[in-house]
Amino acid sequence: MCVPLPPPFSSAHVSRTSFSHPRPILDCYGRIVAVLAGQPDRPEYRASTDLAFAAMRNATNTTCFPAAMKKHRRGLFAAVNVGLSYGKGQSIPGWLDGKDYRELAEEMLANAGIQRMAGFADAVFAIWAPRLYQYYRKCDAKLRVRHPDLRRPFVGSVYFCAAFNFGRNVWTFKHRDVLNLAFGWCAIQALGRYDATLGGHLVLWDLKLVVEFPHGALILLPSATVAHSNIPVRAGEERVLFTQFSASGIFRYVDNGCQTVAELERKNPEEFARLSAQMASRWEEGLALLSTLDELIGVEL
């Protein structure tokens, strides 16, 4: 289910010279619906992003990705997902089967630069959407009680799944990630060697924004709800993408008492009826998890 965010949207001006200062995107009610988070303006963090890009660039140049893998609804590049999934007949969440790319996925997860970027995304998420972040944390805690063997891609990040988008010029078609949590935030981080003023922009179609997206920068947005795409970088330049997200099915599984919908209906029809009745107002619950600037800075109206 897609959550309709009430128009119009507003945004602070996006600087062309610095991306170290975060800029929230607000709806007409003052809720923070996305964040242009930038990146820490520190040499050690820049070194981490360079290390992450070097790893993904090397994988692009040394891994044989079949043509069929590089053509899908999101774009013309090879995407390797790693982490927890739930759907397609699964009775419990499980680790994605990377098949021929399991070793590559684990190599990316073990990279110190990528781990630091994942941790930064987690921290920014917690700062700008604390209620929504805790919703993710509580879901993870309940899941671990029932399935202590399940792990997240990164110890220092709340997200259940990560995607590494490999190629020399990675850009995406206009799309929505409809299997992600509808009111959740996806973390998108760009890496590469390119002029961010001339290419690689993120296009947020429903918000009517085109955002410069330099190497190392982070953007948090509801990717299941807001249509988005990228502009290619120029010939001779390089760009890849690293994203983190959580599938909506895992949240439903946990809400159902860590069981499938069919199991819940059979074992506890009263609870099944209660949760079914709540579905119509689910989008309101999701919006209530978003924060406002006034809340975050402690201003009382």
N, C-alpha and C positions, 0 to 999 in steps of 0.2 A: 504494500500500500504506500503510495506517495503522499507525503504530507504537504498540503498547499500552504506556502508561506504568504502572508498577506502583503500585497504590494502597497505603495511603492517602496523601493529600497533606497538607502542613501549610503554614501561612503565618503570617508576622508580622502583627500587628494593623495595619490600614490606618487611618492618622490621618484624622480628619474636619476637621482645621484646616490641615494643611500637606501639600503633595505635592512638596516639594523634595528629600526624602530617599528614595533607592531602597529597595525592599523586595523581596528575592528570594522566590520560591515554590519550596519544596524537595519532592522526593519522599521516600519512607521510607528511601532509601539516601543521603540528603544531597545528591543531585544538584540543581542549579539548573535547573528546567524552564521557568521563566518569570520575568520581572522587572517589577515595578511601578516603573518608572524615574523617574516624576515629571518634573521639568524643572529647569533651572538657575534658582536664585533670584536672578536679576540683571535689572535694568531693561531692559538691551539685548536680552536674550532674550525678555522679555515683549513688547517692541516688535516683535520678529520674528514672534511668534505672532499679534499683532494685525494685522500687515501681511499675513500669510498668510490669516487669516480674512477680512480685507477683500477680498482678491482672490477667494476662493472665494464669498463672499457676493455680490459684484458679478456673478460669472459665473452664479450661481443666478438672480439677478434679471434678467439681460439675455440669457440663452441660452434658445432655444426647444428644450426636450427633449421629444420625442414621448412620448405616454402609454405606448407599448409599451416604451420605454427605462426607464421608471420603475416597472416591475413585473417582478421576477425573483426567483430563489430566495433571494437575500440580503436583499431588502427592497423597499420602495416609494420608491426614489430613483434619480436618474440617476448611473450610475457610468461614469467615463471612465478607461480603463486606458491606460498609455503605457509603452513599454519593450520588452524582448526577450521573445519567446515562442517556443515550440517544441511542435509537435503538429499534429493535424488534417492529416496528410499532408505536413508540411514536411520537406524533406530537410536543411535547415540552419536554425538559429535565425535569426529575422528581427525587424525592428522592427514593432510592431503597427500595423496600418492603422487610424488613427483616423477615416478618412473625413471626415465633416462636422465633426469635432471635433479635427482635427490642430492647427489654429491655437490652439484653446483649451488643448490639452494642452501645447503648447510654451510658451504664456504662463505656465501654472502652473509648469513646470519652470524658467523663467527668473526667477521671483519670488524676490527675495532672502530673504524671510522663510521661504518653503518650503524653499529651499536650506539655510538654517541649521538648520531642523528636521530635514531629512534627514541633515545632517552630525552632529547630536547623536545621532540614532538609531544611526548607524554607529559612533560612539565608544562608546556604551553597549553595543552588541552586542560590540564588541571587548574591552571590560573584563569583562563578565559571562560570556562564553562564548568565550574566546580560541581554543580548538581548533576549535570549530564555525565561528567567524569566519574562521580561516585556511583551512578547507575551502572556504568561499565564495571567498576570495581566490585560492586555487590554481586553482579551477575557472575563474574569470574570466581568470586569466593564461594558462591553456592555451587557452581560447577565443580570446583576443586574438592568440595566436601564429598560429593557423589562420585567423582572420577579423579582421584588424586594423581593418577598417572598422566593426565592430560597436561600439556605445557603450552605456553604462548611462545611465539617466535622469539621474543626478547624478554628477558627477566625484568628489564627496566621500562617496559611499555605495556599499557593496558590492552592494546589491540590484540585480537585473536588471529589476525592474518596479515601477511605482507606480500607485496608484489614487486618484482624486479623487472622493469621493462627495458630490454636490451635492444641495441641498434646504434647506428652511427648518427641518426637524426630522428629521434623518437618524438612523435607528435600524435595526438589522438583526434579521432573524429568527434563530432558532437554526440554526446551520449549521457545517460544517467546510469549509475551503478545500482540498479533496482533491487538487487539481492542484499544490499547492505541495509543496516538499520535505517529506517526512513528518516528519523529525526537525529540520527547520529552524525558525527563528524569524521570524515576521512582525512588522513594526513598525507599531503602530497609534497615531495621534496625533489627539486630539479638538480641535476648535476651535469657538468659539461664544460666545454671551452667554446664560448659563443658570446656575441654582443647582445645582451638582453634588451637593449633599446631598439634593436632591429629585427629580433626574432625570438621565438620561444615563449611568447606571451600566453597567458592563460585567459581564455574567453569564458566568462560566466554569463551565459545567454539570458537567463531569466532575470539576472540582476543588471543586465545591460552594462557590463563592465569588461574592459580589456586591461589585463594587469601584467606589467613587466615581471618576469619570473627568472631572476638571475641564479647562477650557480650557487647551490647551498641553501637557497631560500626555502621556507616552509609556508604552506598555505593549508589552513583547516577549513573544510566546508562540508555541508550536507550533500555528499555526492550522489545519494539516491534520489534527491529531490531537485537539486539545481542542475540543469543541463550545462555541460562544460566541454571544452575542447582546447587544443593547443594550436599555435601557429608554428610552422616549421622554422628551424634556424637556417641560416644562409649556407649555400654550398661551401664545402670545406670545413664547416664548423661541426662540432659534435655535441650531442645532448642525449641523456638517458633520464629515466624517472624511477624514483623509489617511493612507494606508497604503503600506507598501513590502513587497515579497515577491519570491520567486524560484521559478519553475516547476521542478518536479522533472525534467521532460523535458530541460532544458538540462544538468543534472548527468549524466543518463544518456548524453546525446549526447557529452559530454566524456569520460566513463568508457569509452565505446566507441571512443575514439580519434578523436573528432570525426567521427563517421559514424553512420548509422542502424544499427539492430539488424540489418536485412536485409543491409546492406553488410558489417557485421562478420562475420556468419555466412558470407557468401559468400567474403570475402577472407581471413579468419583463423578457421577453425572451431575451432581449439584454444583461442584466446582467448575466443571466444564461449562455448565449453563451460565454461571456467574462471569467467567472469563469471556465467553462468547458475547454476553450482553455489553461488556466493556469495550468491545472492538470499535463500536461506532464513535466513541469519544477518545480513542487512543491517541489521535493526533493532538488533542488538547493537552493530554498528559505529557506528550513529547515536547510541545512548545513550553510548557510550564517548567521544564528542566533547563531551558535556556536562561542565561543571566542578562541583566541590563548593566550598563555602565554605572548607573547610580548605585546598584547593589555592590559592585566590585570596588568602588571607591568610598563606599560608606556614606553617601549623601542621602539625607532624609528629605522627602518632598513634603 
